[in-house]
Amino acid sequence: LNDKYRRTMAEFDNFRKRTEKEKAAMYEIGAKDIIEKILPVVDNFERGLATIPEDDKATPVAEGMDKIYRQLTKVLEDVGVKEIDACGKEFNPDYHNAVMHVEDEAFGENEVAEVLQKGYTYRDTVVRHSMVKVAN
């Protein structure tokens, strides 16, 4: 009877630990899904801000877009989303997705020459790889 009791308690303890791990994994998966859906919005804000001429940067619309963009990026940083720093770094297939190759003596061997689309990590896992142009 004592042995049966100990086995039942051990089985219950294993069940509790397994469900806690599953719950944490589900949270991570859900958070990554939401982040993947928000990143195109961040990209569109960056594209929109880049197209505003210097003369129009002081207009209320441009300032409002900039404030919303900064607020959105701050919220993502607070949650744990970080931008992958790629430009000028050595190409790493774990973080970068090479879509172009260019011969340029200004850059070293396998060095990222240009970032075409920013990549992001969430809690040290890649959410989206950086789309880059690699030199030499």
N, C-alpha and C positions, 0 to 999 in steps of 0.2 A: 504494500500500500504506500509506504514511504517512497519507494523507488518510482512508482507510478506518479506520485505527486511531484517529485523532482523533474521527471521527464515532461510532464504537462507544463510546469512552470518554465522550463527551458524552451519548450516549443512556443509558448506564449511570448516569451522574451524575444525569441528570434522573429516571430511574426511582427511584433511591435517595431523592432529595428528595421525590418524589411519595408514595412509600410511608411516609416519615416523617410527612408531613402527614396522610395517611389514618389512620395509627396514632394520632396525637395527637387527631384528630377523633373517632375511635372511643372513645378514653378519655373525652373530654368528654361524648359522648352517653351512655355507660354511667354516668358519675358523675351526670349530670343525672337519669337514670332512677331510680337508687337514691335520690337526694335527694327526688325527687317521691314516692316510696313511703314515705319516712320522715317527711315533713312532716305527714301526718294523725296519726301517733303523737304528734308534738309538740303538735298541736292538742288531742288528747284529754287529754294530760297537763295542759295549761293549763286546759281545761274542768273536769277533775277537781279540780285544785287550787283553782279559783275556787269550787267548790261546798262546800268544807270550811268549816264554821263556825269563827269565831275561837276558840271554846272548845276545839275539837278539833285546832287546828294543832300543838299540842305532843305529840300522840300519835305513837307510833312509826311507824304506817302513814303518816300525813301527812308526817312528816319523811323517811321513806324515799322516798315519791313525789317530794317536793321535791328530794331529793338525786339521784335518777335523772333527773329533768327537767333539773336544772342540768348534770349530766354529759353528757346528750344534746345540750343546746344548746352546751356548750363544744366537744364533738367536731365539731359542725357548723360552728362558728366557726373552729376550727383547720383544717378542710378548705377553707374559703373561702366558706361560706354566710353571708350577712348578711341581717338583717331589713330590709325596706323601711320607713323612717320615713315615715308617712303622715299621722297625725293633726295637724291644724293647718296642713298644707302645702297649696299650691295643687294642684288636681287635674291630674294628668299621665297621659294615656292610655297612655303607655309603661310606667308602673309601677302604675297603678290601674285597677280595674274598677268603674265606678259602677253600683250596683244599686238605689240609692234616691236620692231628691232631697227635700230639706227646706228650707222657708223659715224662716230663723232670723236675726234681726238681730245676734245675738251673733257670727256668723261673717261673713267677707268673701265677696266674689264668687268662686265656683268654689273654695271652700275645703273641704277634707275635714273633715266634722263628726264622723264616727265611723268606726272601722275595725271591720268585721264579721268579717273573716278576714285574718290577717297575710299579707303577701307576702314573698317571699324572692328574693335574687339569688345566683348562683353565678359567681364570677369575672366580675363586671360584666355578666352576662346574666341576664335575668329567668327564674326557674324557675317561680314562681307569682305572679301579680299580686295586689295587695292588693284585697280586696273592701271597698268603701267606700260611705259615705253622703255625698253632696255637698250643700253648703248654697248657697242662693240661685241 
